[in-house]
Amino acid sequence: MSVYETLRHFADSWFLLVMFLLFLTFCLWPFRPGAKDHNQAAANSIFEGQDDGE
């Protein structure tokens, strides 16, 4: 068995599973219980430093 076949088998099986788990983790990360303050800070960060005279 060549190195190419070994790496291809790994990429087709385990690496696909790892990539799916990473994708799922990144999609669910903002919804974890302690993330509310971080999410609100990120959402309002674009308004910091603006002085529109209001």
C-alpha positions as CSV (number, residue, x, y, z in Angstrom):
1,M,0.0,0.0,0.0
2,S,1.5,3.3,-1.0
3,V,1.6,6.5,1.0
4,Y,-0.9,8.1,-1.4
5,E,-3.4,5.4,-0.9
6,T,-3.0,5.5,2.9
7,L,-3.4,9.3,3.0
8,R,-6.4,9.1,0.6
9,H,-8.1,6.5,2.8
10,F,-7.5,8.7,5.9
11,A,-8.9,11.8,4.1
12,D,-11.9,9.9,2.9
13,S,-12.8,8.5,6.3
14,W,-11.4,10.0,9.5
15,F,-10.6,13.5,8.2
16,L,-14.1,13.9,6.8
17,L,-15.4,13.1,10.3
18,V,-13.0,15.6,11.9
19,M,-14.0,18.3,9.4
20,F,-17.7,17.7,10.1
21,L,-17.2,17.8,13.9
22,L,-15.2,21.1,13.5
23,F,-17.9,22.6,11.3
24,L,-20.6,21.6,13.8
25,T,-18.6,23.0,16.7
26,F,-18.0,26.3,14.9
27,C,-21.7,26.6,14.0
28,L,-22.9,25.9,17.6
29,W,-20.1,27.9,19.4
30,P,-22.1,31.2,19.5
31,F,-25.1,29.5,21.1
32,R,-23.3,28.2,24.1
33,P,-24.7,29.3,27.5
34,G,-21.8,31.8,28.4
35,A,-21.6,33.5,25.1
36,K,-24.4,36.1,25.4
37,D,-22.2,38.9,26.7
38,H,-19.5,38.2,24.0
39,N,-22.2,38.2,21.2
40,Q,-23.7,41.5,22.3
41,A,-20.3,43.1,22.6
42,A,-19.4,41.9,19.1
43,A,-22.8,43.1,17.7
44,N,-22.4,46.6,19.2
45,S,-18.7,47.0,18.5
46,I,-19.3,48.7,15.1
47,F,-21.0,51.5,16.9
48,E,-18.2,52.3,19.4
49,G,-16.4,55.6,18.8
50,Q,-19.1,57.1,16.6
51,D,-20.2,60.6,17.5
52,D,-23.1,61.5,15.3
53,G,-24.2,64.4,17.5
54,E,-27.1,62.6,18.9
